């Protein structure tokens, strides 16, 4: 079936082809790309797990010349990622279709210096229709991979001195810390994101960690997306590259 496409501006330098009926690039993608301390040197290797249409990897190209691999289970999104690589004439970025639960079939252990991931957020039992497997439900719910699958893949892929970062929902912070700790991965840096200063709760959390048994966590200053009048904060303008 032919899918209707549109081309959006992702940044000053890059564009993004998206399917109109599919889950679109979100604020979370911009936040994770901005938060990630990716290595700049070209010989370093980065992998983007659950890469979707490739938005995060393309945004990372604004920060680094390192080799980037997109890894995504949904064939339609892998094909879309390859179109986006060609559209933006990107070098040293490739897209691979694969199942994170079988990560050992695709890569050697300790292959990457930095790992980014925007995983499905919600446990499958939270799905309104548990039999529904649309792109939206797969992207948002733990149908094809869960938090432990992500942690196992990170532990396998990450070099000893490497780092990983992910974006998730704040209410799952205890699950995240425990799951990664159970896989000998420690959280080192956390930033909570709020809609605005008057918001009672944070909905989004950004996390960075490494292979370690010590959770010496640094809680960074919170980030606010909107001012009280609904305009973007200065921090968010930087994330979006707005002058």
C-alpha positions in Angstrom: 0.0 0.0 0.0 1.3 3.4 -0.9 2.0 5.6 2.1 1.5 9.3 1.9 4.8 11.2 2.6 5.6 14.7 3.7 8.9 16.5 4.0 9.5 18.6 7.1 12.4 20.8 8.2 14.3 18.9 11.0 17.0 21.6 11.5 18.7 24.4 9.5 20.7 21.8 7.7 18.5 18.7 7.4 15.0 17.6 6.4 12.9 14.6 7.3 10.6 12.5 5.2 7.7 11.2 7.4 4.7 9.0 6.7 1.5 11.0 7.5 -0.3 8.0 9.1 2.7 7.0 11.2 4.1 8.2 14.6 5.9 11.4 13.8 9.1 12.9 15.2 8.3 14.3 18.6 9.8 16.7 21.1 11.4 13.7 22.8 13.6 13.1 19.8 14.9 16.7 19.9 15.4 16.5 23.6 17.4 13.2 23.5 19.6 14.4 20.6 20.4 17.6 22.5 21.0 15.8 25.8 23.4 13.2 24.4 27.1 13.9 24.9 28.1 12.1 21.7 31.8 11.8 20.8 32.8 14.2 18.0 35.7 12.2 16.6 35.1 10.5 13.3 36.5 7.1 14.4 34.0 6.7 17.2 30.8 4.5 16.7 27.3 5.4 17.8 24.1 3.3 17.5 20.6 4.5 17.7 18.3 1.8 19.0 14.6 1.9 18.2 15.6 4.5 15.7 12.2 4.9 14.0 12.4 7.2 10.9 16.0 8.2 11.8 15.3 11.7 13.2 17.6 11.3 16.3 20.5 10.0 14.2 20.2 12.9 11.8 20.0 15.4 14.6 23.2 13.9 16.1 24.9 14.6 12.8 24.7 18.3 13.8 27.0 17.4 16.8 29.3 14.7 15.6 31.1 13.2 12.6 31.2 9.7 14.1 29.8 6.7 12.3 26.1 6.2 13.2 24.0 3.1 12.9 20.3 3.2 13.0 18.6 0.0 14.3 14.9 -0.5 14.0 12.5 -3.5 13.8 9.8 -2.0 11.6 10.7 -2.5 8.0 8.7 0.5 6.8 10.6 2.8 9.1 14.0 1.3 8.1 13.1 2.0 4.4 12.1 5.6 5.4 15.4 6.0 7.3 17.3 5.0 4.2 15.3 7.6 2.2 16.2 10.3 4.8 19.9 9.3 4.6 19.8 9.8 0.8 17.7 13.0 1.0 20.2 14.6 3.3 23.3 13.2 1.5 24.6 11.8 4.8 27.9 10.1 5.1 28.8 7.3 7.6 25.2 6.7 8.6 23.4 3.4 7.8 20.1 1.9 8.7 19.6 -1.8 9.7 16.4 -3.7 10.2 16.5 -6.0 13.1 15.1 -7.2 16.4 16.7 -5.8 19.6 16.0 -9.1 21.3 18.4 -10.8 18.9 21.1 -8.1 19.0 23.9 -10.7 19.1 23.0 -11.8 15.6 23.8 -8.4 14.2 26.8 -7.0 16.1 29.9 -8.1 17.9 30.0 -7.4 21.7 31.4 -4.0 22.9 31.1 -2.5 19.4 29.9 1.0 20.2 31.2 4.0 22.1 27.8 5.7 22.6 24.2 4.3 22.5 21.0 6.4 22.2 17.5 5.0 22.5 14.0 6.3 22.4 12.2 3.1 23.4 8.5 2.4 23.7 7.4 3.9 27.0 4.3 2.1 28.1 3.9 -1.5 29.4 1.7 -3.6 27.2 -0.9 -4.0 29.8 -1.6 -0.3 29.5 -2.7 -0.7 25.9 -6.4 0.0 25.3 -6.5 -2.8 22.7 -3.9 -5.3 23.4 -4.3 -7.0 20.0 -3.7 -3.8 18.0 -0.2 -3.7 16.5 -0.2 -0.5 14.4 2.9 1.7 14.0 1.6 4.0 16.7 1.0 1.2 19.3 4.4 -0.5 18.5 6.2 2.9 18.8 4.6 3.7 22.2 4.0 0.4 23.9 6.3 -2.5 24.8 4.9 -4.9 22.2 8.1 -5.9 20.4 10.6 -4.9 23.1 10.6 -3.8 26.7 12.9 -2.0 29.1 14.8 -5.1 30.0 15.4 -5.9 26.3 16.9 -2.4 25.9 19.1 -2.8 28.9 20.4 -6.2 27.7 21.2 -4.8 24.3 23.0 -1.8 25.8 25.1 -4.0 28.0 26.1 -6.2 25.1 26.8 -3.4 22.6 28.5 -0.8 24.8 32.3 -0.6 25.2 33.7 -0.6 28.7 34.2 3.2 28.8 31.2 4.0 26.6 28.0 5.8 27.6 24.3 5.4 26.8 21.4 7.8 26.9 17.7 7.5 26.6 14.5 9.4 26.9 11.6 8.0 28.8 8.5 8.8 30.9 9.4 10.2 34.4 7.0 7.9 36.2 9.1 4.9 35.2 12.3 6.2 36.7 12.4 3.5 39.4 11.9 0.8 36.8 14.6 2.3 34.7 17.2 2.4 37.4 16.4 -1.1 38.7 16.4 -2.7 35.3 19.6 -1.1 34.2 21.3 -1.9 37.6 20.2 -5.6 37.2 22.2 -5.6 34.0 25.3 -4.0 35.5 24.5 -0.6 34.1 24.5 2.5 36.3 22.7 5.8 35.8 25.0 8.7 36.0 23.1 11.7 34.8 19.3 12.6 35.0 17.4 15.6 33.7 13.7 16.0 34.4 11.7 17.9 31.8 8.5 19.8 32.6 6.0 21.4 30.4 6.4 24.6 32.3 7.4 25.9 35.7 3.9 25.7 37.1 3.5 22.1 36.1 3.0 19.8 39.1 4.8 16.8 37.6 7.6 16.0 35.1 6.4 13.8 32.2 9.8 13.3 30.4 13.1 12.2 31.8 16.5 12.2 30.1 19.1 9.7 31.4 22.7 8.9 30.7 24.7 6.0 32.1 27.6 3.6 31.7 28.8 0.1 32.6 29.3 0.4 36.3 28.1 -0.9 39.7 28.0 2.6 41.2 24.9 4.8 40.9 26.6 8.2 41.6 23.8 10.0 40.0 24.0 13.7 39.1 20.5 15.3 39.0 20.8 18.3 36.6 18.7 21.4 36.6 15.2 20.8 35.4 14.2 21.8 31.9 11.0 23.6 31.0 9.5 23.5 27.5 7.1 26.4 27.7 7.0 29.8 29.4 3.7 30.5 31.2 2.5 32.4 28.2 2.9 29.3 26.0 6.0 30.5 24.2 9.1 28.3 24.1 11.7 28.8 26.8 15.2 29.9 25.8 16.4 26.4 26.6 13.8 24.8 24.3 14.7 27.3 21.5 18.3 26.0 21.7 17.0 22.4 21.5 15.0 23.3 18.4 17.7 25.5 16.9 15.4 28.6 17.0 17.2 31.9 17.0 
